[in-house]
């Protein structure tokens, strides 16, 4: 039996200080390898904190957290991360931005030429490898950021609201493109969002977090065939998932009926 990509057992996170903010409380879940998991919840519910804990960028204050069977004590091997802001270095062209994780790992960039070419082709940026970030649109910059996260073949890809700053049309396009990329790479993805439709469209599973302190309210399996066209959002099956999640938020008092 294969080890789960992420295992959380009663994970909590409390920030120090006079107020001692409790960000997470009692998170328990197993995330199988190769699944696309959407983490959904209102602003401030701890979903990004949970992602940062998985990435080893924050320490948990209670419970146990494992990635690929090993306790998280600093950034684990085999993990890539994409943030809401692409964080591309403006003075490096796109190819050199993509190669940053390789350089940090003290590996030979020249050994990754074919991989970079493949990734640029995969995201439709083959003609922009020598361009600079300022010459690209917001959506193109996020595609480059995804390439950077994938260049060293991570088994686990963490995405913290990567499309939150994009306009609605570009966001839809990026949702479709991300699904296509994931179906080729087949790595495990944890995708943080506060959009119900986005969570359902992308996820094999949707983990719904409560308001702070973040608790795992429900884990919902999304039984929709892939690849999913954007038009799937107009089907009754899709509507049933979004209506159920909306009802959970109504029960938590986050959405008022008729709003």
TAGILIN-V946248 format. One record per pair of residues at least 6 apart in sequence whose ideal C-beta (glycine too) atoms are under 8 Angstrom apart, sorted by the first residue. I is the first residue (numbers start at 1). J is the second residue. D is the distance in whole Angstrom. If there is no record, write none. Layout:
I|J|D ; I|J|D
This chain:
2|32|8 ; 2|33|6 ; 3|33|8 ; 3|68|6 ; 3|69|4 ; 4|30|4 ; 4|31|6 ; 4|32|6 ; 4|33|7 ; 4|66|8 ; 5|31|5 ; 5|32|7 ; 5|33|4 ; 5|34|8 ; 5|35|8 ; 5|67|7 ; 5|68|6 ; 5|155|7 ; 5|156|6 ; 5|188|4 ; 6|29|7 ; 6|30|7 ; 6|31|4 ; 6|54|6 ; 6|65|8 ; 6|66|7 ; 6|67|6 ; 6|156|7 ; 6|188|7 ; 6|190|7 ; 7|29|8 ; 7|30|5 ; 7|31|8 ; 7|64|8 ; 7|65|7 ; 7|66|4 ; 7|69|8 ; 8|27|5 ; 8|28|6 ; 8|29|5 ; 8|30|8 ; 8|50|8 ; 8|63|7 ; 8|64|8 ; 8|65|5 ; 8|66|8 ; 9|28|6 ; 9|63|5 ; 9|64|4 ; 9|65|8 ; 10|26|5 ; 10|27|7 ; 10|28|6 ; 10|62|7 ; 10|63|4 ; 10|64|7 ; 11|24|6 ; 11|26|7 ; 11|27|4 ; 11|28|7 ; 11|50|7 ; 11|53|7 ; 11|60|5 ; 11|62|7 ; 11|63|4 ; 11|64|7 ; 11|65|5 ; 12|22|7 ; 12|24|5 ; 12|25|5 ; 12|26|6 ; 12|27|7 ; 12|60|7 ; 12|61|6 ; 12|62|4 ; 12|63|6 ; 12|213|8 ; 13|22|8 ; 13|23|5 ; 13|24|4 ; 13|46|7 ; 13|49|6 ; 13|50|8 ; 13|53|6 ; 13|58|7 ; 13|60|5 ; 13|61|6 ; 13|62|8 ; 14|20|6 ; 14|21|7 ; 14|22|5 ; 14|23|7 ; 14|61|5 ; 14|62|8 ; 15|21|5 ; 15|23|6 ; 21|212|7 ; 22|212|7 ; 22|213|4 ; 23|46|4 ; 23|49|5 ; 23|212|6 ; 23|213|6 ; 23|214|6 ; 24|46|5 ; 24|49|6 ; 24|50|6 ; 24|53|8 ; 24|60|8 ; 24|213|6 ; 24|214|5 ; 24|215|8 ; 25|213|4 ; 25|214|7 ; 25|215|5 ; 26|63|8 ; 26|215|6 ; 26|216|8 ; 27|50|6 ; 27|63|7 ; 27|214|7 ; 27|215|7 ; 27|216|5 ; 28|63|8 ; 28|216|7 ; 29|207|7 ; 29|216|6 ; 29|219|7 ; 31|37|6 ; 31|188|7 ; 31|190|7 ; 31|205|8 ; 32|188|8 ; 33|155|7 ; 33|188|5 ; 34|186|6 ; 34|187|7 ; 34|188|6 ; 35|188|6 ; 35|189|8 ; 35|204|5 ; 35|205|6 ; 36|179|8 ; 36|182|6 ; 36|188|8 ; 36|189|5 ; 36|191|7 ; 36|202|6 ; 36|203|6 ; 36|204|5 ; 36|205|8 ; 37|188|8 ; 37|189|7 ; 37|190|5 ; 37|191|7 ; 37|203|6 ; 37|204|7 ; 37|205|5 ; 37|206|8 ; 37|207|6 ; 38|191|5 ; 38|193|6 ; 38|198|7 ; 38|199|4 ; 38|200|7 ; 38|202|6 ; 38|203|4 ; 38|205|7 ; 38|206|5 ; 38|207|7 ; 39|47|5 ; 39|50|7 ; 39|51|7 ; 39|190|6 ; 39|191|7 ; 39|192|5 ; 39|193|7 ; 39|199|8 ; 39|207|5 ; 39|209|7 ; 40|47|7 ; 40|193|6 ; 40|194|7 ; 40|195|8 ; 40|196|7 ; 40|199|4 ; 40|206|6 ; 40|207|7 ; 40|208|5 ; 40|209|7 ; 40|245|7 ; 41|47|5 ; 41|194|7 ; 41|208|6 ; 41|209|3 ; 41|210|7 ; 41|211|8 ; 41|214|7 ; 42|194|6 ; 42|209|8 ; 42|211|6 ; 42|249|7 ; 42|254|5 ; 43|194|6 ; 44|211|7 ; 44|212|5 ; 45|209|5 ; 45|210|6 ; 45|211|5 ; 45|212|6 ; 45|214|5 ; 46|209|6 ; 46|212|6 ; 46|213|7 ; 46|214|3 ; 47|192|5 ; 47|194|8 ; 47|209|5 ; 47|214|6 ; 48|160|5 ; 48|161|7 ; 48|192|6 ; 49|58|6 ; 49|214|7 ; 50|209|8 ; 50|214|7 ; 51|158|5 ; 51|160|5 ; 51|190|6 ; 51|192|5 ; 52|58|4 ; 52|160|8 ; 53|59|7 ; 53|60|5 ; 53|65|6 ; 53|72|7 ; 54|65|7 ; 54|67|6 ; 54|72|7 ; 54|79|8 ; 54|156|8 ; 54|158|6 ; 54|190|7 ; 55|75|6 ; 55|76|8 ; 55|79|6 ; 55|81|6 ; 55|158|5 ; 56|72|5 ; 56|73|7 ; 56|74|5 ; 56|75|4 ; 56|76|6 ; 56|79|8 ; 57|75|7 ; 60|72|8 ; 64|71|7 ; 65|71|7 ; 65|72|5 ; 66|72|7 ; 67|76|4 ; 67|79|7 ; 67|156|6 ; 68|76|7 ; 68|78|7 ; 68|155|7 ; 68|156|7 ; 70|76|7 ; 76|156|8 ; 78|153|8 ; 78|154|5 ; 78|155|4 ; 78|156|6 ; 79|154|5 ; 79|155|8 ; 79|156|5 ; 79|157|8 ; 79|158|6 ; 80|101|7 ; 80|148|8 ; 80|149|3 ; 80|150|6 ; 80|152|7 ; 80|154|4 ; 80|156|7 ; 80|157|5 ; 80|158|7 ; 81|149|6 ; 81|157|8 ; 81|158|5 ; 81|159|8 ; 81|160|7 ; 82|142|8 ; 82|145|5 ; 82|146|6 ; 82|149|5 ; 82|157|7 ; 82|158|7 ; 82|159|5 ; 82|160|7 ; 82|162|5 ; 83|145|8 ; 83|160|5 ; 83|162|7 ; 84|160|6 ; 84|161|5 ; 84|162|6 ; 84|164|5 ; 84|165|6 ; 85|165|7 ; 86|133|7 ; 86|141|4 ; 86|142|5 ; 86|144|7 ; 86|145|4 ; 87|145|7 ; 88|94|8 ; 88|97|5 ; 88|133|4 ; 88|141|6 ; 88|144|6 ; 88|145|7 ; 88|148|8 ; 89|96|8 ; 89|97|6 ; 89|100|7 ; 89|133|7 ; 90|132|7 ; 90|133|5 ; 90|134|6 ; 91|132|8 ; 92|100|8 ; 92|132|8 ; 93|129|7 ; 93|130|5 ; 93|131|6 ; 93|132|6 ; 94|120|8 ; 94|125|7 ; 94|128|6 ; 94|129|5 ; 94|130|7 ; 94|131|6 ; 94|132|7 ; 94|133|7 ; 94|136|7 ; 94|144|5 ; 94|147|8 ; 95|116|6 ; 95|120|8 ; 95|129|4 ; 95|130|7 ; 97|133|7 ; 97|144|6 ; 97|148|6 ; 98|116|5 ; 98|119|7 ; 98|120|8 ; 98|144|7 ; 98|147|5 ; 98|148|5 ; 98|151|5 ; 99|109|5 ; 99|112|6 ; 99|116|7 ; 99|151|7 ; 100|148|6 ; 101|148|6 ; 101|149|8 ; 101|151|6 ; 101|152|5 ; 102|108|8 ; 102|109|5 ; 102|112|5 ; 102|151|6 ; 102|152|6 ; 103|109|6 ; 105|152|6 ; 107|152|8 ; 112|151|6 ; 112|152|8 ; 115|151|6 ; 115|153|8 ; 116|129|7 ; 116|147|7 ; 116|151|7 ; 117|126|8 ; 117|129|8 ; 119|147|4 ; 119|150|6 ; 119|151|6 ; 120|126|5 ; 120|128|7 ; 120|129|5 ; 120|147|7 ; 122|147|8 ; 122|181|6 ; 122|184|7 ; 123|143|4 ; 123|144|8 ; 123|146|6 ; 123|147|6 ; 123|177|7 ; 123|181|7 ; 124|143|7 ; 124|177|8 ; 125|140|6 ; 125|143|6 ; 125|144|6 ; 125|147|7 ; 128|135|8 ; 128|136|6 ; 128|140|7 ; 128|144|8 ; 133|141|6 ; 133|144|7 ; 136|144|7 ; 137|170|8 ; 138|165|7 ; 138|166|5 ; 138|167|8 ; 138|170|7 ; 139|166|6 ; 139|170|4 ; 139|173|6 ; 139|174|6 ; 142|162|6 ; 142|163|7 ; 142|166|7 ; 142|174|6 ; 143|174|8 ; 143|177|7 ; 145|162|7 ; 146|162|8 ; 146|178|7 ; 146|181|7 ; 149|157|6 ; 150|157|7 ; 150|181|8 ; 150|185|6 ; 150|187|8 ; 154|187|6 ; 155|187|6 ; 155|188|6 ; 156|187|7 ; 156|188|5 ; 156|189|8 ; 156|190|7 ; 157|185|8 ; 157|187|5 ; 157|188|7 ; 157|189|5 ; 157|190|8 ; 158|189|8 ; 158|190|5 ; 159|189|6 ; 159|190|7 ; 159|191|5 ; 159|192|7 ; 160|192|5 ; 161|192|5 ; 161|193|6 ; 161|194|7 ; 162|174|8 ; 162|191|8 ; 163|170|8 ; 163|171|5 ; 163|174|5 ; 163|175|7 ; 163|198|8 ; 164|193|8 ; 164|194|8 ; 166|174|6 ; 171|198|8 ; 172|230|6 ; 175|198|6 ; 175|201|6 ; 175|202|6 ; 175|230|7 ; 176|229|8 ; 176|230|6 ; 178|202|7 ; 179|201|8 ; 179|202|6 ; 179|226|7 ; 179|227|6 ; 179|228|6 ; 180|227|7 ; 182|189|6 ; 183|226|6 ; 183|227|6 ; 191|199|8 ; 191|202|6 ; 191|203|7 ; 193|199|5 ; 193|202|8 ; 196|242|5 ; 196|245|5 ; 196|246|6 ; 197|233|6 ; 197|242|6 ; 199|206|5 ; 199|245|7 ; 200|206|6 ; 200|222|6 ; 200|224|8 ; 200|238|6 ; 200|241|5 ; 200|242|6 ; 200|245|7 ; 201|228|6 ; 201|230|8 ; 201|232|7 ; 201|233|6 ; 201|238|8 ; 203|222|5 ; 204|221|7 ; 204|222|6 ; 205|219|6 ; 205|220|7 ; 205|221|6 ; 205|222|7 ; 206|219|7 ; 206|220|5 ; 206|222|6 ; 206|241|8 ; 206|245|7 ; 207|216|6 ; 207|218|8 ; 207|219|5 ; 207|220|8 ; 208|216|7 ; 208|217|5 ; 208|218|5 ; 208|219|8 ; 208|220|7 ; 208|245|6 ; 208|248|6 ; 209|215|7 ; 209|216|6 ; 209|217|7 ; 210|216|8 ; 210|217|5 ; 210|252|6 ; 211|252|6 ; 211|254|7 ; 217|248|6 ; 217|252|8 ; 218|248|6 ; 220|241|7 ; 220|244|7 ; 220|245|7 ; 222|241|6 ; 223|237|8 ; 224|232|6 ; 224|237|6 ; 224|238|7 ; 224|241|8 ; 232|238|5 ; 246|255|6 ; 249|255|5 ; 250|256|7 ; 250|257|6
